[in-house]
Amino acid sequence: MLTALLVSTGCTAVPGARPDTPPDRGDSATRASGVSSDAPYERGTRRHEKPARFTLVAAGDVLPHGPLNDSATQDGTIDYTPLLAGLDPWVRRADLALCHLEAPVAPPGTTPTGYPAFGAPRELIRDLAEQGWDGCSTASNHSMDRGVAGVTATLDALDRAGLGHVGTARDREERAPQRYTLERAGRSLTVAHLSATYGLNGFSVPEGQPWAVDLLDAERVVREATAARRDGAELVVVSMHAGAEYVAEPTDEQRAFARKLAASRKVDLVIGHHAHIPQRLARLDGGPAGSGMWVAYGLGNMISNQSSECCDARTSNGVLLTATVTQPEPGAAARVTGVEWTATTVDRAAGHRLRALVDAIGDPGSGRLSPAELRLRRDAVRDAVGDAAPERTAPPVPTGGEPRLSR
């Protein structure tokens, strides 16, 4: 069935596979971030192997409200591809791309629904995979909107699309970090991804099935991160679904959770969701070997129907986070050596078209937003994320092949 789907949609044999793109040595954003080339280098008089390097890209909440689903439906066919297309080069050229699926998929035989109890069309998962995402975190306050059947339908859809997932599980064995292994510079680098949410909107984790949704518990996450490193993970990334909606300042819960993870020295990067507006980026003391830990407290919305009409003008915006991971030589530690941000927005008037704001500002005629509005949105994101990390203005450059998934 998967092969037939890939043939019919014109994809390659790997869901989400990115096109072969020659390295762009003139990438000004890469130069600005201080990342060196992959050429072999000298240390004193001894020649060393070249560094192993890759990029990890993450985005805000994928929140399929009813009007957004309507924009994706033409003549009875659901296709999110035109809505997502504005981020294609940014996602496809990332070495590892992780999304945050806030809504469960509608169980078979049920009708998809939007807010307040979500049940996404399964086509959403197919189209995220085709865009180039490698996996999604799934622990959110909406994880139990469709009960255990929704959890199962979501993970079944992600499996069919070839996407990794973490944060919800169908059984005890599945409650484990999702692992992504990338082959770079002749060696393997493994990323362990964990995910947890502050709560479930009044629902509860089913009795006898504590693995169904991972709730925010710093001690448990540290234990799992420790085990992942013991099992060979070079990098540990944690998705944190927490905060106060429409509030730019991180809550005490967000700060305390991030601090505990940083102090453990087992976590390299924390990716935040739930506030629906961008929040700041920060580099905390601690992290592996005391080298620091980056936290993006909130990446806002990747795609949704939220706007000033319902919620807050800032909910139209999101953050695309690009982290560069480098292992200097075989046997050395892999570390996050650079973090950059790119502002994104949803053009609701154009049919919920998602764009990187740097691209939209460069081509304002491609949407329905005025140049002034586009700059206003870009500046709002810039103000929210702060000055701890630079803005990235060009898609990343691929450094190798697709990641391999495992548990």
N, C-alpha and C positions, 0 to 999 in steps of 0.2 A: 504493500500500500504506500509506504514512504517513497519507494523508488518511483512509483507512478505519479505521486504528487510532485516530486521534484522535476520529472520530465515534463509534466503538464504545465508547470509554472516557469519552466526555462531555467531552473537553478542548476548548479553543479551538484556533484554527488554528495557533497557535505552541506547540510542546511546552514544557511548563513555564511557560506564561504565567500571570502572577499576576492576581488579580482587581483591578478598578479600586477603589482604596481612597482615600477622601478623606484629605488630610493631617490628622494628629492633632496640633494645635498644643499639646495638653496633655501630650505625651510627656515624662514626667519624666526618663526616661533620656537623652533628647536634651538637655534643659536641663542635666542634671548634667554632660554631656560638654563643655559650653562651646561647642557649635555654634550659631551664630547663625541667624536666619531667612533665607529667600531674598528678602526684600523689598529693593528698591533702596536704596542707602545714600549718605550724603554723605561726601566727603573734602574738608575745607576748604569752599570755596564751589562746587565743581564736582560735578555730579550724575553718578554712574557707574551702569553696568548692574549688575544683580544678580549675585551669584556663581553659578557653575555648581557643583552639589554632587551627590554620589551616595554610596551606601553599598556596601561590598564585604563580604560575609559568607563565612566559610570555616569548615569543620568538620574533625574528626579522621578517622581511618581508617575506611573502609567495608570491613569484613572478613567476608565471608559464610561463616562456619563452617557445618558440616552441621546442627547443632541449630537455628541461626537460620533456615536454609533450610527446615527442617521446620516451624518456626513460621509461615513464610510460605506453606505448602502446605496447602490444604484441598480435600478431594475431588479430588485430582489437579491442582488449579489453583494456580499459584504467583502470589502477589500480596503484595508487601511494603508496600502502602499502609497497612494497619492498624498495621504496626510503626513506620513512619516518621511517622505522622500527628501525633504530639505536637510535631513541629517545623514543621508546616505554616505557621503565621503568621510564624515567624521567617525561613523560607526564601523564601516567596512575596512577602513585603514588602521583601525586600532588592532593591536595584537590580542587583547583580551577585553571584551565588551560586556559589562554587567548592567542589566536593567533592574528596576524595582517594580514588580507586578503587585500593585496594591489590591486589586480586585480578584476574587476567584473566578474561575470559568463556570458558566452555567452547566449543571449536570445534564447528561443526555436525557432528552424527552421534556426538558423544561425550557421556558422562554427566557432569553437574555434580559437582564434588567440593569438599570443604572441606579443612581442614588435613591433611597438610602441603603438598601440591601442589594449589593452588586452581584451580578452574574454575567460575566463578559462572554461575548461570542467567541467560540473556539478559533475563529479565523484570526483573531488578534494575535494569538500565539504563533500561528503560521507566518504571519506577516512580520512579526518581530524577528523570527529566525531568518527569514529571507532578507531582512535588512542587514543582518550581520551580527546580531547579539549572540553571545555564546552561552549566557545563562542569566537567571533572574533570582533575586531574593524574593521570598513570598510571605514572610511574616509581617503582618500589618494588622491594624485594628479592624479591617474588613475580612480577615482570613476565614472567619466562621460565618460570614453572611449567608452562605448556602449550606452550612453544616459540614459534616464529614464528607457527604457526597460531593460538595463543592471542592473540598481539599483534594479528593481523589480525582475529580474531573480536571482540575488544574494541573496536577502532576502528570496525569495521563497525557494531557495535551502537550505539555512541555517535553515529555519523553518522546512522543511521536515526532515532534519538531526537531529533536536532537539537541535541546537546550538543557543545560544544567539547572539545578534548583536547590534551594536551601531555605529553611525557616518553617516549613510545614512538611509533614511526612505521613505516609500511609501505614507504616508499621515501625516497630522499635528499631529495626536494623537500618531503616532509611534515615533515621534521625542522626545524621553524621554530617560533618562538613563536606561540601562539594569541592572536589579537587580538580584543578585544571593544570595540566602539565604542558609546558612549552619547550620545544627543542630549539636552543639558541647557542651559537658558537660551539657546536659539537657536544653540548651537555644539556641535561634536563633540569628545568626549574619548575617547581610545583607551587601553586597558590592554593591555599585552603580558604574557603569562603564560608562564613557563618552569618546567621541572620536571626534577629529577635525583635519582638514588639512589646510596647508598654502595656497593651490591653486589647480587648476584643469588643468594644462598644456594647458592653452589657452581656454579651454571650460568654460562655466559659469553655475551657478545654474539656472535651468529653471525659466523663469518669472512666477510668480504666484505660484511657488512651492519651497519656501525658505527652506523647511524642507528636500529636497532631499539629500543634503550633508551639513554637519556642517563644516563651515570654522573657522579658528583659530580666536577666539575672547575671550580674557581672561575675560572680564567683563561678557559676557554671560555664560561662563563656571562656573564662580564663583557663578552667580545667580542660575544655575542649581545644582551646588554642595550644595549650601545653602538649596535649596528646597529639595534635596534628603536627607540631614541630618534631616531636619524638618519632613520629611515623614518616618523617622525611620532607615535610613542607618547608620550603625556604621562606615563604611569605604567608602571613595570615591577615585576611581582610574581614572586617565585621560590618554588616549592615545593621544600623540602629534605627528602628521606627519609633520615634518618640518626639516630644516637644509640645508646644502650644500652637494650635492652628492660627495662622495669619500674624504670628508674633516673631519678629526678626531675632530677638535676643534669645539665646539658648536657655532652657529651663535648668533648674538645679538638678533635675533628674538626668538630663542630657549631659551636663558637665560632670556630675559624679560618676556616671557610667563610663564616660570617656577617660576620666582621670584614673579610675581603677584599672582600666585596660592598659593605659600607658604605663602605670606603675608596675604592672605585672611583667613588663618587658617581653611579652609574648606576641603582641599585636602590632602590626606595621601601619595599618590604615583603617580608619573608621569612616563609613559613608552613612550620612544621616538622611532621614525622610520623615514625612508626616506634617510638617508645618505648612506645606503647600506654597511657601514663599522661600526665596533664597535666604540662607543664613551664612554666617561667616566661616571662613577657613582658618584653622589655627594649627600650629605645630607645638605639641605639648612636650614637656620634659618626660623622660622615661623612654619607652620603646625598646626594641631589641638592642642589647648591649649599651643602653643609655644613649642611643643615637637619635632619639626623638620619635614621636608618633604624630602623623598628620591626622586631623579630623575635619571633615566637612560636616558641620552640624546639621545642615539641611540643604538639599539640592533643589528644593522647590518642586514644581510640576514639570515633568517631561511633556506629557500631553493630557489634556483634560478639557472640560467645558467651563472651568472656573474663570472668573474675570471680575471686573469691578461691578458688573451687573448683579452678581449674587453674593460676592464675598469680599474681595480686596483686589485692587488693580494689580498688585504684585503677583497674584496667582496665575497670571498669564505667562509668567516668566519662570525659567529654570536655569540650572547650571549643569554644564557638561564638564565633568572633572577628568583631567588627564594626568595620571601619575606615571612617572618613568621609574622603572625598576632596573637596577644594575648589579651584576655580580662581576667584580673586577677581574677575577681569574678563577680557575677551578679550585674548589675547596674553600674559597672566601665566602663571606656572608653576602646574601642578596639583600639589598636595601632600597627603599623608596628614595631616590636621589633627586627627585624634582616633582613638584605638583603645580599644575596650571589650571585655569578655569576659562570657560567660554560661555557667554550668555546665550540663552535660547529663548524663544517665545512662540506662542501659538496665535496665529492669525485667524480668529474665529470668523470674521466676516468673509474670509476667503475659503471657508469650508474646513476650519480647524487645521490649517496647514502649519506644520512645525518647521521652524527655521533656526539656524544659528544666526544671531543678530548681526555678527560681522558680515555675513553673506547678504542678509536682507538689507543692511545699510548700503552695501556696495551695489545692490540691484533693487532699489525700492519699487520699481515698476512691476516686479514679479508678484506683488501682493496687494492687499487693500489698506495697509497701514501707511500713514504719511511718513516722510523722512524725519519730521520732528518727533512723531510718536515712537519711531524705531530708536532714535537716539535717547529719548526719555527712558525707554525700557532698558536699553543697554546701561545707561548711567545708574538706574535703580539697582540693577544686579551688581554693578561695580561697587556701589556704596554698601551693599549688603555683605558681599564676600570679604571686604576689607583689603588690606595691602600686604598680607602675609605671603601671598603667592601671586605671580604675574598672570596677566591675561594671555591666553593662547589665541592666535588669530588665523591659524591654518591647521587643517587636519593633520593627524600624526602620520609618520612614515612607517609602513610595515617593516618589521625586522625579521620575519620568518613565516613559517606555516601556521596552520590552525592549531589551537590547543586541543589536547586529548582529555576527555572527561573520565573521572573515576570517583569512587567513594573511599 
